Amino acid sequence: MISDERLEVIAKYDTFVSLGETEAMAKEIQAYRKAFSEPAGWLLIGEEGAYPGFTERELIKDLFMVIERNSHEPLYRKPTIPE
């Protein structure tokens, strides 16, 4: 993985990027896109508090509750970046 400092130099100065760096950046972007392409679960937010970890199936089962009393936010997986 490319360091934050190196990414900052590349972004700020439009400097030369090696083939290895290009490959590393592409793998990282692919991992983030895959992780954020669909929620792993949902956080239900209601008057009583927040309840993490609901799967889509559980959310659909309790949809009436979500619509009537709660809002919901998607929860995403942490990207796994291949070496």
C-alpha positions as a printed Julia matrix, in Angstrom:
83×3 Matrix{Float64}:
   0.0    0.0     0.0
   1.24   3.48   -0.84
   1.78   5.8     2.11
  -0.44   8.82    2.67
   2.6   11.05    2.24
   3.41   9.55   -1.18
  -0.22   9.89   -2.31
  -0.16  13.53   -1.24
   2.96  14.17   -3.36
   1.42  12.42   -6.37
  -1.84  14.37   -6.03
  -0.24  17.74   -5.34
   2.62  17.76   -7.8
   1.39  15.48  -10.61
   4.69  13.64  -10.32
   5.92  10.42  -11.92
   4.09   7.3   -10.73
   5.84   3.95  -11.06
   4.14   0.88  -12.48
   4.12  -0.71   -9.01
   2.46   2.35   -7.5
  -0.16   2.37  -10.25
  -0.95  -1.29   -9.57
  -1.16  -0.68   -5.8
  -3.5    2.29   -6.28
  -5.73   0.3    -8.64
  -5.98  -2.62   -6.18
  -6.86  -0.26   -3.34
  -9.55   1.49   -5.38
 -11.03  -1.88   -6.4
 -11.13  -2.99   -2.76
 -12.94   0.18   -1.7
 -15.43  -0.05   -4.56
 -16.21  -3.67   -3.7
 -16.58  -2.95    0.03
 -18.87   0.03   -0.55
 -20.93  -1.46   -3.39
 -23.59  -2.8    -1.02
 -24.28  -2.53    2.71
 -23.27  -5.41    4.98
 -26.01  -4.42    7.43
 -28.03  -1.51    8.71
 -28.01   0.75   11.73
 -31.55   1.37   12.91
 -31.97   4.7    14.67
 -35.04   5.23   16.8
 -36.28   7.03   19.86
 -34.74   4.38   22.11
 -31.27   4.61   20.52
 -29.28   3.04   17.72
 -29.17  -0.68   16.98
 -26.31  -1.82   14.72
 -25.89  -5.0    12.75
 -29.26  -5.59   11.14
 -28.94  -7.55    7.93
 -31.06  -6.7     4.91
 -33.31  -9.69    5.64
 -33.92  -8.47    9.2
 -34.52  -4.95    7.92
 -37.14  -6.17    5.45
 -38.78  -8.29    8.17
 -39.07  -5.25   10.42
 -39.68  -2.72    7.65
 -42.93  -1.47    9.13
 -41.06  -0.48   12.29
 -38.35   1.31   10.31
 -40.84   3.32    8.28
 -43.07   4.24   11.19
 -40.64   5.01   13.99
 -37.03   4.8    12.87
 -34.54   5.88   10.3
 -31.77   3.65    9.03
 -28.21   4.06    7.85
 -26.18   1.53    5.87
 -23.14  -0.15    7.42
 -20.28  -1.14    5.1
 -17.46  -3.66    5.36
 -13.9   -2.55    5.89
 -12.09  -2.97    2.57
  -9.61  -5.82    2.3
  -6.71  -4.68    0.14
  -4.82  -7.49   -1.57
  -1.04  -7.46   -1.31
